[in-house]
């Protein structure tokens, strides 16, 4: 190689996607778990109506969203974009008629021991009034007492 030749350097980190491969592996493993635990008449899917889905013989569904992290990132922190994307997708799926709110169980599965106060509030809610309180607490994270959207970091959330 001549001294004048330029060597093109590639940042391998930009081409390496272990988190994506890992996430797919988690889906496959969880699908197998659901298959081993499902009842006769149930069907299990990957990437049909959620990361993993279970359709029960009675018409009810389990929409299972799997979150993974290979770093210190918290996929369920109060302001984690992935968390809110998941909730948004579930909401629009209900509005579009993909899910009947009375016949769907939304499940968020983590492969890491991470928490967020909003997720914990929903997780602990066993009754309707507790779920409403969890929703009000989640809203307080983003809206002030007058219902005005708070500025979060350098950007404001938009609808």
KELO-505614 format. One line per 10 residues: number of its first residue (from 1); for each residue x, y, z of N, C-alpha, C, O. Coordinates in Angstrom, 3 decimals, m for minus. Layout:
<rs>
NUM> X Y Z X Y Z X Y Z X Y Z ~ ...
</rs>
This chain:
<rs>
1> 0.842 m1.166 0.000 0.000 0.000 0.000 0.889 1.231 0.000 1.834 1.325 0.783 ~ 0.579 2.182 m0.889 1.350 3.422 m0.978 1.020 4.325 0.197 m0.065 4.258 0.775 ~ 1.995 5.180 0.538 1.769 6.131 1.625 0.643 7.099 1.298 m0.032 7.594 2.200 ~ 0.437 7.371 0.015 m0.590 8.320 m0.399 m1.987 7.715 m0.456 m2.969 8.440 m0.610 ~ m2.086 6.394 m0.332 m3.385 5.733 m0.412 m4.195 6.000 0.856 m3.678 5.940 1.971 ~ m5.438 6.285 0.658 m6.323 6.544 1.800 m7.036 5.252 2.156 m7.586 4.563 1.297 ~ m7.014 4.950 3.401 m7.709 3.757 3.871 m9.078 4.193 4.387 m9.187 5.042 5.272 ~ m10.098 3.601 3.822 m11.451 3.902 4.278 m11.713 3.084 5.533 m11.629 1.856 5.523 ~ m12.028 3.778 6.601 m12.299 3.103 7.859 m13.807 2.979 8.039 m14.565 3.913 7.778 ~ m14.205 1.835 8.479 m15.610 1.587 8.766 m15.755 1.408 10.262 m15.021 0.644 10.889
11> m16.697 2.113 10.813 m16.984 1.948 12.229 m17.873 0.717 12.368 m19.068 0.765 12.077 ~ m17.279 m0.380 12.814 m18.005 m1.643 12.905 m19.198 m1.542 13.845 m20.177 m2.267 13.670 ~ m19.138 m0.657 14.841 m20.259 m0.513 15.763 m21.522 m0.056 15.044 m22.628 m0.381 15.475 ~ m21.372 0.693 13.954 m22.544 1.162 13.223 m23.160 0.062 12.371 m24.319 0.171 11.971 ~ m22.416 m0.984 12.088 m22.942 m2.070 11.261 m23.319 m3.286 12.097 m23.922 m4.229 11.584 ~ m22.978 m3.272 13.344 m23.216 m4.397 14.231 m24.524 m4.171 14.977 m24.689 m3.135 15.622 ~ m25.447 m5.106 14.904 m26.746 m4.917 15.543 m27.093 m6.080 16.479 m28.093 m6.765 16.263 ~ m26.286 m6.308 17.506 m26.580 m7.437 18.385 m27.907 m7.281 19.112 m28.573 m8.277 19.392 ~ m28.303 m6.056 19.424 m29.560 m5.872 20.143 m30.752 m6.310 19.303 m31.716 m6.850 19.845 ~ m30.708 m6.090 17.996 m31.804 m6.503 17.108 m31.869 m8.029 17.012 m32.951 m8.613 17.069
21> m30.721 m8.662 16.868 m30.673 m10.122 16.805 m31.132 m10.696 18.138 m31.902 m11.656 18.180 ~ m30.656 m10.103 19.217 m31.024 m10.558 20.549 m32.529 m10.421 20.760 m33.163 m11.321 21.310 ~ m33.098 m9.308 20.328 m34.539 m9.089 20.468 m35.319 m10.156 19.705 m36.320 m10.666 20.208 ~ m34.873 m10.495 18.505 m35.540 m11.542 17.727 m35.438 m12.890 18.441 m36.403 m13.654 18.465 ~ m34.279 m13.181 19.019 m34.110 m14.438 19.750 m35.050 m14.498 20.948 m35.606 m15.553 21.254 ~ m35.227 m13.368 21.622 m36.142 m13.338 22.761 m37.567 m13.631 22.296 m38.308 m14.343 22.974 ~ m37.951 m13.083 21.140 m39.283 m13.371 20.604 m39.447 m14.870 20.353 m40.464 m15.459 20.719 ~ m38.456 m15.473 19.736 m38.525 m16.911 19.443 m38.618 m17.732 20.722 m39.412 m18.669 20.809 ~ m37.813 m17.382 21.704 m37.835 m18.110 22.976 m39.174 m17.937 23.676 m39.728 m18.896 24.213 ~ m39.694 m16.709 23.669 m40.966 m16.481 24.359 m42.111 m17.183 23.621 m43.036 m17.695 24.251
31> m42.046 m17.204 22.300 m43.057 m17.926 21.529 m43.059 m19.406 21.920 m44.121 m20.002 22.100 ~ m41.874 m19.993 22.049 m41.786 m21.396 22.468 m42.354 m21.588 23.870 m43.035 m22.578 24.137 ~ m42.076 m20.645 24.764 m42.641 m20.696 26.115 m44.167 m20.706 26.051 m44.818 m21.513 26.714 ~ m44.732 m19.802 25.246 m46.192 m19.734 25.121 m46.747 m21.012 24.504 m47.800 m21.490 24.925 ~ m46.054 m21.575 23.510 m46.499 m22.832 22.895 m46.528 m23.970 23.916 m47.456 m24.778 23.930 ~ m45.510 m24.026 24.763 m45.452 m25.078 25.774 m46.526 m24.920 26.838 m46.901 m25.895 27.491 ~ m47.025 m23.697 27.021 m47.989 m23.430 28.083 m49.405 m23.154 27.592 m50.300 m22.915 28.403 ~ m49.622 m23.183 26.294 m50.966 m22.876 25.789 m51.880 m24.093 25.937 m51.431 m25.217 26.159 ~ m53.169 m23.824 25.807 m54.175 m24.879 25.920 m54.611 m25.317 24.531 m54.375 m24.615 23.548 ~ m55.240 m26.467 24.454 m55.789 m26.930 23.179 m56.714 m25.860 22.616 m57.550 m25.313 23.335
41> m56.565 m25.568 21.342 m57.401 m24.558 20.696 m56.771 m23.182 20.645 m57.234 m22.323 19.895 ~ m55.718 m22.950 21.429 m55.004 m21.672 21.396 m54.040 m21.664 20.216 m53.585 m22.717 19.770 ~ m53.735 m20.482 19.717 m52.695 m20.359 18.692 m51.719 m19.270 19.110 m52.098 m18.270 19.719 ~ m50.466 m19.486 18.772 m49.390 m18.572 19.161 m48.734 m18.046 17.892 m48.505 m18.794 16.942 ~ m48.433 m16.743 17.889 m47.831 m16.126 16.705 m46.680 m15.217 17.104 m46.562 m14.798 18.256 ~ m45.836 m14.923 16.126 m44.753 m13.950 16.287 m44.951 m12.875 15.231 m45.099 m13.172 14.046 ~ m44.953 m11.620 15.674 m45.063 m10.462 14.778 m46.329 m10.474 13.914 m46.296 m10.050 12.759 ~ m47.442 m10.958 14.474 m48.711 m10.888 13.757 m49.495 m9.695 14.275 m49.740 m8.745 13.531 ~ m49.894 m9.730 15.551 m50.542 m8.558 16.130 m49.736 m7.966 17.273 m50.117 m6.937 17.831 ~ m48.636 m8.598 17.626 m47.668 m8.039 18.573 m46.394 m8.863 18.467 m46.307 m9.779 17.649
51> m45.397 m8.535 19.303 m44.153 m9.304 19.247 m44.469 m10.795 19.313 m44.048 m11.573 18.457 ~ m45.213 m11.171 20.340 m45.748 m12.523 20.462 m47.222 m12.366 20.785 m47.597 m11.514 21.591 ~ m48.044 m13.166 20.172 m49.477 m13.101 20.427 m50.033 m14.475 20.711 m49.591 m15.474 20.142 ~ m51.013 m14.513 21.603 m51.722 m15.756 21.874 m53.199 m15.483 21.642 m53.779 m14.582 22.248 ~ m53.797 m16.268 20.760 m55.234 m16.189 20.526 m55.858 m17.413 21.171 m55.540 m18.551 20.826 ~ m56.760 m17.154 22.121 m57.384 m18.240 22.865 m58.662 m18.690 22.167 m59.266 m17.951 21.389 ~ m59.048 m19.911 22.467 m60.225 m20.501 21.831 m61.489 m19.677 22.085 m62.399 m19.669 21.255 ~ m61.551 m18.982 23.228 m62.734 m18.177 23.555 m62.745 m16.818 22.852 m63.662 m16.023 23.061 ~ m61.734 m16.543 22.018 m61.667 m15.280 21.281 m60.831 m14.209 21.957 m60.578 m13.161 21.364 ~ m60.401 m14.451 23.181 m59.550 m13.471 23.863 m58.124 m13.573 23.328 m57.729 m14.583 22.746
61> m57.366 m12.503 23.541 m55.989 m12.447 23.040 m55.044 m11.947 24.123 m55.421 m11.154 24.986 ~ m53.826 m12.423 24.059 m52.726 m11.873 24.848 m51.793 m11.183 23.862 m51.215 m11.834 22.991 ~ m51.647 m9.880 23.994 m50.720 m9.109 23.159 m49.462 m8.907 23.987 m49.465 m8.147 24.956 ~ m48.402 m9.577 23.611 m47.185 m9.594 24.423 m46.096 m8.799 23.716 m45.674 m9.134 22.609 ~ m45.658 m7.751 24.377 m44.588 m6.897 23.875 m43.340 m7.224 24.687 m43.370 m7.185 25.917 ~ m42.254 m7.542 24.009 m41.009 m7.928 24.666 m40.010 m6.782 24.581 m39.762 m6.242 23.503 ~ m39.446 m6.420 25.711 m38.441 m5.357 25.760 m37.140 m5.944 26.285 m37.125 m6.682 27.270 ~ m36.057 m5.607 25.614 m34.748 m6.093 26.032 m33.779 m4.924 26.095 m34.007 m3.867 25.508 ~ m32.704 m5.142 26.814 m31.655 m4.124 26.885 m30.328 m4.823 27.116 m30.179 m5.612 28.049 ~ m29.379 m4.526 26.263 m28.031 m5.070 26.421 m27.097 m4.049 27.067 m25.902 m4.297 27.226
71> m27.655 m2.908 27.435 m26.850 m1.842 28.039 m27.527 m1.421 29.338 m28.398 m2.126 29.847 ~ m27.130 m0.291 29.863 m27.757 0.231 31.077 m29.083 0.922 30.801 m29.744 1.399 31.724 ~ m29.471 0.975 29.539 m30.715 1.618 29.138 m31.901 0.951 29.843 m31.933 m0.269 30.000 ~ m32.861 1.758 30.259 m34.062 1.244 30.913 m35.241 1.356 29.949 m35.740 2.457 29.718 ~ m35.698 0.232 29.381 m36.777 0.287 28.390 m38.142 0.626 28.969 m39.097 0.821 28.217 ~ m38.253 0.700 30.297 m39.534 1.051 30.910 m39.430 2.254 31.843 m40.274 2.438 32.721 ~ m38.397 3.070 31.653 m38.346 4.307 32.436 m39.533 5.167 32.020 m40.086 4.979 30.937 ~ m39.920 6.091 32.857 m41.113 6.900 32.591 m41.074 7.604 31.247 m42.120 7.840 30.643 ~ m39.899 7.938 30.777 m39.797 8.690 29.522 m39.134 7.889 28.398 m38.631 8.467 27.435 ~ m39.135 6.566 28.522 m38.554 5.713 27.477 m39.444 5.738 26.239 m40.626 5.402 26.312
81> m38.882 6.132 25.121 m39.650 6.241 23.873 m40.276 4.902 23.482 m41.413 4.870 23.011 ~ m39.549 3.797 23.671 m40.087 2.477 23.316 m41.329 2.125 24.124 m42.266 1.520 23.602 ~ m41.333 2.504 25.392 m42.494 2.238 26.240 m43.726 2.959 25.703 m44.799 2.368 25.585 ~ m43.564 4.241 25.379 m44.704 5.030 24.913 m45.125 4.627 23.512 m46.301 4.735 23.166 ~ m44.191 4.169 22.706 m44.546 3.651 21.379 m45.410 2.399 21.535 m46.398 2.225 20.821 ~ m45.033 1.534 22.467 m45.818 0.326 22.731 m47.225 0.680 23.173 m48.196 0.136 22.648 ~ m47.346 1.587 24.133 m48.676 1.969 24.626 m49.503 2.623 23.522 m50.704 2.380 23.412 ~ m48.860 3.447 22.712 m49.549 4.087 21.594 m50.047 3.033 20.604 m51.193 3.092 20.159 ~ m49.196 2.078 20.263 m49.591 1.025 19.328 m50.758 0.203 19.872 m51.662 m0.159 19.120 ~ m50.744 m0.093 21.166 m51.857 m0.820 21.764 m53.137 0.011 21.683 m54.204 m0.510 21.359
91> m53.023 1.298 21.978 m54.190 2.184 21.936 m54.789 2.253 20.536 m56.000 2.104 20.374 ~ m53.961 2.475 19.531 m54.517 2.585 18.178 m55.036 1.235 17.680 m55.938 1.191 16.843 ~ m54.476 0.138 18.186 m54.994 m1.183 17.825 m56.396 m1.395 18.392 m57.247 m2.005 17.744 ~ m56.633 m0.892 19.599 m57.976 m0.957 20.184 m58.920 m0.081 19.375 m60.022 m0.503 19.024 ~ m58.482 1.151 19.077 m59.326 2.071 18.309 m59.637 1.534 16.914 m60.716 1.797 16.383 ~ m58.713 0.787 16.313 m58.910 0.236 14.967 m59.706 m1.072 14.985 m60.028 m1.617 13.929 ~ m60.019 m1.569 16.167 m60.798 m2.796 16.269 m59.983 m4.076 16.215 m60.547 m5.169 16.161 ~ m58.659 m3.954 16.230 m57.804 m5.149 16.250 m58.001 m5.899 17.568 m58.020 m7.129 17.599 ~ m58.145 m5.141 18.647 m58.349 m5.720 19.970 m59.670 m5.237 20.540 m60.018 m4.062 20.422 ~ m60.397 m6.147 21.155 m61.582 m5.815 21.939 m61.082 m5.570 23.362 m60.517 m6.476 23.974
101> m61.280 m4.356 23.903 m60.732 m4.056 25.232 m61.165 m5.049 26.313 m60.446 m5.252 27.291 ~ m62.322 m5.658 26.142 m62.793 m6.631 27.124 m62.224 m8.027 26.931 m62.432 m8.908 27.765 ~ m61.500 m8.229 25.823 m60.992 m9.573 25.521 m59.499 m9.592 25.220 m59.003 m10.517 24.577 ~ m58.789 m8.579 25.682 m57.348 m8.556 25.430 m56.603 m8.321 26.737 m57.039 m7.559 27.600 ~ m55.486 m8.988 26.852 m54.577 m8.754 27.973 m53.284 m8.233 27.367 m52.640 m8.924 26.579 ~ m52.902 m7.009 27.737 m51.650 m6.426 27.257 m50.548 m6.791 28.245 m50.644 m6.502 29.438 ~ m49.514 m7.424 27.737 m48.434 m7.904 28.596 m47.119 m7.304 28.116 m46.772 m7.392 26.938 ~ m46.401 m6.698 29.041 m45.079 m6.139 28.759 m44.068 m7.027 29.470 m44.068 m7.118 30.698 ~ m43.212 m7.679 28.702 m42.238 m8.624 29.233 m40.847 m8.031 29.101 m40.462 m7.572 28.026 ~ m40.091 m8.039 30.198 m38.720 m7.509 30.198 m37.724 m8.629 30.438 m37.989 m9.556 31.204
111> m36.583 m8.538 29.783 m35.525 m9.516 30.021 m34.495 m8.988 31.017 m33.494 m9.648 31.297 ~ m34.744 m7.809 31.541 m33.822 m7.181 32.489 m34.615 m6.722 33.706 m35.827 m6.516 33.629 ~ m33.930 m6.566 34.813 m34.583 m6.108 36.032 m34.561 m4.582 36.069 m33.710 m3.977 36.719 ~ m35.499 m3.978 35.369 m35.624 m2.521 35.321 m37.038 m2.158 35.729 m37.964 m2.957 35.588 ~ m37.193 m0.946 36.235 m38.507 m0.488 36.662 m38.707 0.963 36.283 m37.761 1.690 35.981 ~ m39.960 1.360 36.309 m40.358 2.744 36.132 m41.621 2.945 36.945 m42.438 2.029 37.044 ~ m41.799 4.103 37.522 m42.959 4.306 38.396 m44.274 4.187 37.638 m45.260 3.702 38.191 ~ m44.305 4.620 36.379 m45.543 4.521 35.598 m45.874 3.059 35.325 m47.007 2.632 35.544 ~ m44.908 2.293 34.853 m45.133 0.872 34.576 m45.508 0.135 35.853 m46.411 m0.702 35.842 ~ m44.827 0.439 36.950 m45.146 m0.218 38.215 m46.575 0.084 38.645 m47.267 m0.792 39.165
121> m47.021 1.322 38.430 m48.397 1.689 38.777 m49.411 0.855 38.014 m50.382 0.368 38.593 ~ m49.188 0.690 36.713 m50.091 m0.145 35.915 m49.984 m1.616 36.331 m50.988 m2.325 36.397 ~ m48.776 m2.058 36.605 m48.554 m3.458 36.984 m49.301 m3.813 38.271 m49.869 m4.899 38.389 ~ m49.294 m2.897 39.222 m49.919 m3.165 40.517 m51.434 m2.989 40.502 m52.114 m3.423 41.432 ~ m51.967 m2.363 39.466 m53.411 m2.120 39.385 m54.156 m3.431 39.138 m53.966 m4.088 38.114 ~ m54.998 m3.793 40.087 m55.785 m5.019 39.947 m57.260 m4.729 39.693 m57.998 m5.594 39.221 ~ m57.682 m3.520 40.006 m59.082 m3.133 39.813 m59.143 m1.914 38.904 m58.141 m1.236 38.679 ~ m60.328 m1.654 38.391 m60.531 m0.529 37.479 m60.111 0.791 38.125 m59.414 1.587 37.495 ~ m60.524 1.036 39.376 m60.187 2.303 40.035 m58.679 2.452 40.212 m58.159 3.567 40.154 ~ m57.973 1.349 40.424 m56.515 1.409 40.546 m55.869 1.715 39.192 m54.860 2.417 39.125
131> m56.451 1.188 38.122 m55.941 1.478 36.774 m56.166 2.947 36.430 m55.303 3.580 35.822 ~ m57.322 3.494 36.817 m57.602 4.918 36.581 m56.597 5.772 37.347 m56.093 6.759 36.811 ~ m56.302 5.410 38.584 m55.314 6.146 39.375 m53.928 6.049 38.731 m53.201 7.042 38.694 ~ m53.555 4.885 38.231 m52.261 4.722 37.548 m52.200 5.632 36.330 m51.162 6.236 36.058 ~ m53.309 5.734 35.590 m53.363 6.613 34.413 m53.202 8.075 34.831 m52.463 8.821 34.189 ~ m53.884 8.490 35.897 m53.772 9.878 36.371 m52.337 10.185 36.790 m51.821 11.264 36.500 ~ m51.701 9.247 37.464 m50.302 9.444 37.873 m49.381 9.534 36.660 m48.439 10.326 36.658 ~ m49.639 8.736 35.637 m48.841 8.796 34.407 m49.016 10.152 33.740 m48.043 10.742 33.272 ~ m50.244 10.650 33.693 m50.518 11.962 33.089 m49.766 13.077 33.807 m49.272 14.006 33.168 ~ m49.679 12.988 35.132 m48.980 14.018 35.912 m47.507 14.129 35.522 m46.894 15.184 35.684
141> m46.953 13.052 35.014 m45.551 13.059 34.577 m45.356 14.007 33.393 m44.279 14.577 33.219 ~ m46.404 14.172 32.577 m46.280 14.915 31.329 m47.121 16.182 31.249 m46.874 17.039 30.401 ~ m48.113 16.305 32.129 m48.991 17.482 32.108 m48.996 18.144 33.473 m48.919 17.471 34.501 ~ m49.087 19.488 33.477 m49.171 20.190 34.751 m50.610 20.141 35.264 m51.484 19.551 34.629 ~ m50.845 20.770 36.427 m52.168 20.715 37.053 m53.260 21.393 36.224 m54.445 21.156 36.457 ~ m52.874 22.238 35.255 m53.844 22.896 34.373 m54.066 22.108 33.083 m54.833 22.531 32.217 ~ m53.397 20.965 32.957 m53.553 20.143 31.760 m52.674 20.577 30.602 m52.890 20.162 29.463 ~ m51.685 21.413 30.889 m50.774 21.887 29.841 m49.561 20.962 29.791 m48.973 20.621 30.818 ~ m49.205 20.570 28.580 m48.082 19.668 28.369 m46.792 20.296 28.889 m46.468 21.434 28.551 ~ m46.065 19.553 29.708 m44.800 20.032 30.259 m43.706 19.963 29.203 m43.758 19.135 28.294
151> m42.720 20.835 29.331 m41.530 20.741 28.497 m40.648 19.665 29.127 m40.360 19.696 30.323 ~ m40.234 18.728 28.303 m39.431 17.610 28.797 m38.076 17.673 28.118 m37.978 17.502 26.903 ~ m37.051 17.912 28.883 m35.719 18.051 28.301 m35.705 19.232 27.352 m36.169 20.321 27.691 ~ m35.168 19.009 26.157 m35.084 20.080 25.169 m36.276 20.089 24.227 m36.434 21.014 23.430 ~ m37.101 19.080 24.313 m38.225 18.992 23.378 m39.522 18.787 24.138 m39.526 18.358 25.292 ~ m40.604 19.097 23.480 m41.913 18.894 24.062 m42.580 17.749 23.309 m42.472 17.650 22.087 ~ m43.265 16.895 24.044 m43.995 15.821 23.385 m45.118 16.417 22.560 m45.746 17.393 22.971 ~ m45.370 15.845 21.416 m46.483 16.301 20.589 m47.431 15.150 20.350 m47.050 13.983 20.442 ~ m48.663 15.484 20.044 m49.662 14.438 19.798 m49.849 14.235 18.330 m50.651 13.395 17.920
</rs>
